[in-house]
């Protein structure tokens, strides 16, 4: 079932004639899939690129290896670099990237536990930057991340249009 945040975000995109594109790692395409279920998605959803693997982040989004080596693939720095790379691939009004950890086996630590999600977006001159920690099973963390992305996009559009 589509969340209220997702539905409201879709309405804001549609009403303001805006387009959005995603670069996804931790959510592995789930954000794009959820947005595609919204009414009139074809009018605002450009699509998305899934770059789960660090090498794909480098090859497709031109994230520098030094960033990945210094900060890990699941970091604010890499997430921001993914957004910048996405801007060079797809024309859109809003760009959003996401990385993070839904289960053990990545770069988790005491300061970056499982459930840590990094979101970076750009809408015009406005940047969206968020680090959040969700709890739950991997699928629950992914759905919470999808909902949070929709909320952040919605709130950013509302703040710009006021």
N, C-alpha and C positions, 0 to 999 in steps of 0.2 A: 504494500500500500504506500502511496506517495505521501511524504510528510507535508505538513502545512508550510514549513520553510521552503521546501522545494516548489510547491504550488505557487506560493507568493513570489518567489524568485522568478519563476517562469512568467508570471503575469507582468512583473516589472520589466523584464527583458522585452516582452512582446509590446507592452504599452509604450515603451521608450525607444522602440525600434533598434534594440541593441543586439549584438551578437557576442557569443562566448565560445572559447575553445579551451581545452584542458590538456595538460601534460600530467599523466598519472603514473605513480610508482606503486605506492602501498595499496591503493584502491583498485589497481589493475583493470581499469576501464569501467568500474562500477559507477563513478560519477557521471560519465558520459551516458551510460546505459540508463540510469535513473532519469536524467534530463530528457533523454529521447522518448520517454513515456509520457511526457507532459503534452498537453494539447498545443498544437501548432509549433511543436519543437523545431520543425524544419525552417521556421522563420527566424529562429535565434540561435540554434545550436549548430556551430560550424563542425564540431567533431572533437576528436581527441587523439592523443598519441600515448600509448602505454609504453613506458620505459622502466620496466621492473628491474632489469639488469643494469649494473653500473656501466658496462661497456656500451649498451644502447643509449644511455644518457649522454655518453661522450660522442658516439657516432651520429646520432640523430639530432640531438639538441645542443651539441657542441659544448657540453659541460667539460671544463678543463680537468684533466686527470689529477692535477695538483690539488684542486678543490676536494675531489673525492678522497684522495689520500690524506689530506690534512683534516678534513671535517667529517668524513664518512658519507656514504651515499644517502643516509637518512639524516639530513641536517638542514638547518635554515639556509645555509650558504649554497648548498647544492640545489635546494628547492628554488631559490631565487634565480640561480643560473639556468635552471630548466625553463623558468618563465621567460627569461631574456632570450634563450634559444628559440622558444616557441614563437616569439614575436617575429623572428626572422623567417619563419616557415609559413605561417597562416595569417592572413589579414583578418582581424576581428576587433571588436571594441573592448572586450574584456578577456584577459588571459589569466588562467589560474593553474598553478602546479601544486602537487602534493607528494610528500614522501612521509615515511614513518615506519613504525614497528607494530605489527599486530601479534607477533609471537616471538619467542626466543630464537636465537640463532643469527641475529643480525649484529648491529652495533650497540645493543642495549648495555646500559651501565646503571650505576646508582643515580646518576644525574639525568639519565635518559632511559627510563624504564620502558618495558613493553607497554604499548598504548600511547606512546608519544607520537604525535602527528605534527608535521610542519606544513603550513599552507602559505603560499605566496601568490599574490595576484596583482595585476595592474589594470587600472581603468583610467585612461587619460594620464593625468599627472598624479593620480592617487595610487598609493601602494597599499596592499593588504598584506600584513605580515602577522602570522599567529603561530604560536607553539602551544599545543594543548595536549593534555594527557587524559585519555579515555580508559575506562575499565570494561572488562568483559572478554568474551570469546573473540577470536579474530573476526568473525562475520559481524559481530555486534560493534566492534571498534570501527570496521569499515563503514557500516551504516551510520554510525554517529559522525564519522568524518564527512560523509556525503551530506548529511543534514547540516553540519557546521559550515561547509563550503557554500551551500545554498543560502544559509542565513547571512554569511559575510557578504556575498554578492548582493543580496537583497538590500542589506543595510547600507552598503556603499552606494548603490544606485539611488536609494531614497535620500541619502545625505547630499548627493550631488544635485539632485533634481529639486531640492528645496530652495 
